[in-house]
Amino acid sequence: MINEYEKLLAGLDDVDWAGLSHAYRSAEDVPGHIRTLCGSDDEAREQAFTSLFCSIFHQGSRYSASPVAVPFLARIAVAGPAAAREDAMWLLTRLAVDWHDEYDVTTGINVAGWRAAAAEVGPEELLPWYEEEVAAATDADKRAQAQELRDWGAAGNSPDSRWSALQSYDAVLAELPGLLVLLDDDDARLRTRIAYLLAWFPEFSGTSLPCLLALAAREEDPVAAATALLAAGLLGPISTVGDAAPYLDAADPLMRWAAATALIRLAGLDEASVGPGLLGRAVAELAAAAREPFDRVTDYCEGDLHAHIERALGALPPGSDPAVVRETLDAYLPRIVWDYSGTRTRRAFEELFPAPQPHPAPRYADLTAAQQLLLGDLAGHRHTWLIRSSADRLRELGLPHTQEDLQSFVGDFTGSYGSHSFGLNGSQG
């Protein structure tokens, strides 16, 4: 343990970790992992982060130990060892908003709705039900189990993920004032991480919004700047249109995409305040980004630019120019970088292959550019389950239906969109 970091862990041993839980029952091991984050052993530190991700944030679930760990992680993010600070920010972001909350929205998180739903399944609401279960149990073993659950609920716990996740979210919310110093950190990755985290806290926007706009204006790192601008668009009131619109003329296409995405979200608040001309420019910018994706991407939508464009397009107010919308659809539809539910892939097949291929099947080079892109992305996709889940549809269409056969079919073809790089994911963006 490096003494200079001891002050960051003040109070760590005062917590009754044994009385708290994580994915593997007792949280007694949590303080040891947190202490290791401030040590000098890089391998041990990486293992400690892995253990924390798997225990206090297990596949998106949060536990009673999760919010208690937050203040210590926040201190490490601000002033801990350089090797630990970014990972601490990653863990804080996950504890606040897991990937379902974070990546399924292009309009910002509805915290008011989240709080209302969580209130209905909190410990106080469920305690009467637990007590009824205890009273109704006729078997001694069942009564003991029901009593154990009742005592667990009486201690302030709820089995509902909406309630338990909100406890961690609020713990991170309480740390945001201290984390704001990261907006001026020397490390661009940490500036990016705090800008990204702030995007999901509308209740803090009175403080964070001016900071994010200022960061977008002065930031030299394009990813940090775009992250801050889009965060401002997710948080801001309709008056933020005036702040975001000038970036449609930015030299960097990533900034233009961030501005366009922010404006589409703001148009959902009040379409008239954005205006059809500005909204049309925003949609056109999405189409341009989908046609020629850039190498640098933000972490929004898990870094999947085309999926994020699709979701932004879905948030468009009624009455948008159908021709421009169709152009954007045609540009993003074939690109499958990550599709955790398979819905984007199924829709792409429906749109791009409406009927089975003739027999014998055409050569890859004879397909349309969009069809080539779709099959090329799937041939090199890093998640093989996506191809397996699409096998029946590929077979019905008269197309190769295993990843190996797709790779043979696609071969080393190089078209106007560039060559497909198998083993990465087929993405050029």
SULHUZI-V658779 format. One record per residue. N is the residue number from 1. RES is the residue in one letter. SS is DSSP state (~ for helix, > for strand, _ for the rest). Layout:
BEGIN
n={N:N}
res={RES:RES}
ss={SS:SS}
END
This chain:
BEGIN
n={1:2:3:4:5:6:7:8:9:10:11:12:13:14:15:16:17:18:19:20:21:22:23:24:25:26:27:28:29:30:31:32:33:34:35:36:37:38:39:40:41:42:43:44:45:46:47:48:49:50:51:52:53:54:55:56:57:58:59:60:61:62:63:64:65:66:67:68:69:70:71:72:73:74:75:76:77:78:79:80:81:82:83:84:85:86:87:88:89:90:91:92:93:94:95:96:97:98:99:100:101:102:103:104:105:106:107:108:109:110:111:112:113:114:115:116:117:118:119:120:121:122:123:124:125:126:127:128:129:130:131:132:133:134:135:136:137:138:139:140:141:142:143:144:145:146:147:148:149:150:151:152:153:154:155:156:157:158:159:160:161:162:163:164:165:166:167:168:169:170:171:172:173:174:175:176:177:178:179:180:181:182:183:184:185:186:187:188:189:190:191:192:193:194:195:196:197:198:199:200:201:202:203:204:205:206:207:208:209:210:211:212:213:214:215:216:217:218:219:220:221:222:223:224:225:226:227:228:229:230:231:232:233:234:235:236:237:238:239:240:241:242:243:244:245:246:247:248:249:250:251:252:253:254:255:256:257:258:259:260:261:262:263:264:265:266:267:268:269:270:271:272:273:274:275:276:277:278:279:280:281:282:283:284:285:286:287:288:289:290:291:292:293:294:295:296:297:298:299:300:301:302:303:304:305:306:307:308:309:310:311:312:313:314:315:316:317:318:319:320:321:322:323:324:325:326:327:328:329:330:331:332:333:334:335:336:337:338:339:340:341:342:343:344:345:346:347:348:349:350:351:352:353:354:355:356:357:358:359:360:361:362:363:364:365:366:367:368:369:370:371:372:373:374:375:376:377:378:379:380:381:382:383:384:385:386:387:388:389:390:391:392:393:394:395:396:397:398:399:400:401:402:403:404:405:406:407:408:409:410:411:412:413:414:415:416:417:418:419:420:421:422:423:424:425:426:427:428:429}
res={M:I:N:E:Y:E:K:L:L:A:G:L:D:D:V:D:W:A:G:L:S:H:A:Y:R:S:A:E:D:V:P:G:H:I:R:T:L:C:G:S:D:D:E:A:R:E:Q:A:F:T:S:L:F:C:S:I:F:H:Q:G:S:R:Y:S:A:S:P:V:A:V:P:F:L:A:R:I:A:V:A:G:P:A:A:A:R:E:D:A:M:W:L:L:T:R:L:A:V:D:W:H:D:E:Y:D:V:T:T:G:I:N:V:A:G:W:R:A:A:A:A:E:V:G:P:E:E:L:L:P:W:Y:E:E:E:V:A:A:A:T:D:A:D:K:R:A:Q:A:Q:E:L:R:D:W:G:A:A:G:N:S:P:D:S:R:W:S:A:L:Q:S:Y:D:A:V:L:A:E:L:P:G:L:L:V:L:L:D:D:D:D:A:R:L:R:T:R:I:A:Y:L:L:A:W:F:P:E:F:S:G:T:S:L:P:C:L:L:A:L:A:A:R:E:E:D:P:V:A:A:A:T:A:L:L:A:A:G:L:L:G:P:I:S:T:V:G:D:A:A:P:Y:L:D:A:A:D:P:L:M:R:W:A:A:A:T:A:L:I:R:L:A:G:L:D:E:A:S:V:G:P:G:L:L:G:R:A:V:A:E:L:A:A:A:A:R:E:P:F:D:R:V:T:D:Y:C:E:G:D:L:H:A:H:I:E:R:A:L:G:A:L:P:P:G:S:D:P:A:V:V:R:E:T:L:D:A:Y:L:P:R:I:V:W:D:Y:S:G:T:R:T:R:R:A:F:E:E:L:F:P:A:P:Q:P:H:P:A:P:R:Y:A:D:L:T:A:A:Q:Q:L:L:L:G:D:L:A:G:H:R:H:T:W:L:I:R:S:S:A:D:R:L:R:E:L:G:L:P:H:T:Q:E:D:L:Q:S:F:V:G:D:F:T:G:S:Y:G:S:H:S:F:G:L:N:G:S:Q:G}
ss={_:_:~:~:~:~:~:~:~:_:_:~:~:~:_:_:~:~:~:_:>:>:_:_:>:>:_:_:_:~:~:~:~:~:~:~:~:_:_:_:_:~:~:~:~:~:~:~:~:~:~:~:~:~:~:_:>:>:_:_:>:>:_:~:~:~:~:~:~:~:~:~:~:~:~:~:~:~:~:_:_:~:~:~:~:~:~:~:~:~:~:~:~:~:~:~:_:_:~:~:~:~:~:_:_:_:_:_:_:_:~:~:~:~:~:~:~:~:~:_:_:_:~:~:~:~:~:~:~:~:~:~:~:~:~:~:_:_:_:~:~:~:~:~:~:~:~:~:~:~:~:~:~:~:_:_:_:_:_:_:~:~:~:~:~:~:~:~:~:~:~:~:~:~:~:~:~:~:~:~:~:~:~:~:_:_:_:~:~:~:~:~:~:~:~:~:~:~:_:_:_:~:~:~:~:~:~:~:~:~:~:~:~:~:~:~:~:~:_:_:_:~:~:~:~:~:~:~:~:~:~:~:~:~:~:_:_:~:~:~:~:~:~:~:~:~:~:~:~:_:_:_:~:~:~:~:~:~:~:~:~:~:~:~:~:~:~:~:~:_:~:~:~:~:_:~:~:~:~:~:~:~:~:~:~:~:~:~:~:~:~:_:_:_:_:_:_:_:_:~:~:~:~:_:~:~:~:~:~:~:~:~:~:~:_:_:_:_:_:_:_:~:~:~:~:~:~:~:~:~:~:~:~:_:_:_:_:_:_:_:_:_:~:~:~:~:~:~:~:~:~:~:_:_:_:_:_:_:_:_:_:_:_:~:~:~:_:_:~:~:~:~:~:~:~:~:~:~:~:_:_:_:_:~:~:~:~:~:~:_:~:~:~:~:~:~:_:_:_:_:_:_:~:~:~:~:~:~:~:~:_:_:_:>:>:_:_:>:>:_:_:_:_:_:_:_:_:_:_}
END
